[in-house]
Amino acid sequence: MFRLLRYFSITSGLALLGVALVLISVYRQSSLNRMVATVEAENVAMSRAFANSIWPRFASYVTEPAADGEDALRARSETAEIHGVAKSLVAGLDVVKIKIYRLDGLTVYSSDFSQIGIKDHNSSLILLAQRGKPSSTLEFRPEFKGINGLIRDRHIVASYMPIQVQSGGVEGIIELYSDVTARVRDVTTDVTWLSIGLVWTFGILYGVLFIFVRRADRIIKRQYTGLHREVGDRLKAETKLQRALDDAERANQTKGEFLAHMSHELRTPLNSIIGFSESMTHQVFGKMGNAKYLEYAKDIHGSGSHLLSLINEVLDVSKVEAGAMKINETDIDLAHTMRECAAMMKVEAEKVGINLQLSMPGDLPVFRGDVLRLKQIFLNLLSNAIKFTPSGGNITLEAGIDSGGGLRIAVADNGIGIKQEDISRILLPFEQVESHMQRPVKGTGLGLALSKSLTELHGGEMILESALDVGTTVTLRFPPERAIISQPELPFHL
């Protein structure tokens, strides 16, 4: 499950502890640095006072090179005199030790006499003082000898100050040891209180964040549980849907196979019925005894032909759905084909009082495709337009070339039109819309769907645009590669 609370507890606790330690360390070091700077300023003033007291009498003693040994320096009268001045100056102050160096690093005086005569020319602080820059350092001394005796466990600020004359040159170095134990203790106390304050502050902050994160963790767990349940339900639903889809595909395949088989089985007896009825209508074997039989034979022939066309459409749709429909491509005289189809349907249109027109340019190119399927498209679209155009209406079959070099063929009528919400539906097989025509409208609802599929088999697209009570336009667009050559001739109008 989720480990957000555990991760937060560990990471935030470590982060807050790290921040607290950094803040405490920075504050402590900053406080100590300020303290050292303050003590250094005090020692600079003290060193000037000490230098003013001893320099008029002992300048030569400090600046002249020492030719004597350590014992001789300690025994000189100047040492005792400087010691007396030093003790009187630091009485009641925090200065616990004083040393005086020559520029070569030799200790000519120290309140700890044992250090007199020792050279310390490698110290970086002495080197800074030789260049006229005072410097200080903070250190802890477990034990050392001060000006008033032995001193233990003290925090000391050792300050090295140059002794400068009026000309600005450095003639010696004074080192003052200041006892800052009390000041360090005060800093430590401040740091302790700061630590306590930070611990309380961060503790409260951690507690508040812990409550928030714990609540968020519970919410996330609850949402995760709900999401897990929802995903499980969706997976189950998807499994059921996939199973239903597979069943539907199998059913559709079975339907296609059944339709193809039944269509094939029905066509054989229908061809016989149509052939026998046609022989009867033509009275090939002699005249019929009664004229009524001749009329029945014509009805049988007409009904059989109509039924055969419906079966052919069902078979074609089944082939398209099964992916078995193939086109036999040849070079087609598109203009001639359009004239044939228009002429065939013009008779049907005139029977119901509809004006069918044909319009195309004289340079209409040759079409590369299946002539039977192209005629089937034209006849389906024209037949559909005639069905839904009232008497006195107009239908136009037109063709042209678009700006991209492709072919554009359209069948337009001013019939009853189609509602916008029904346009996508009627392009599906066996779908029809309600008709308000006075004459009966027959059909299976396969014409548009089949025409669309046959157009797409040629690499084209069929676009249906319609408005209720205004009319319908079906446009076929074929790619430029379907146009082979141009046939220069005069524009044709039927």
Summary of the structure (lengths in Angstrom):
residues: 494
radius of gyration: 57.2
end to end distance: 78.6
largest distance: 174.8
contacts: 1450
relative contact order: 0.07
helix: 56%
strand: 20%
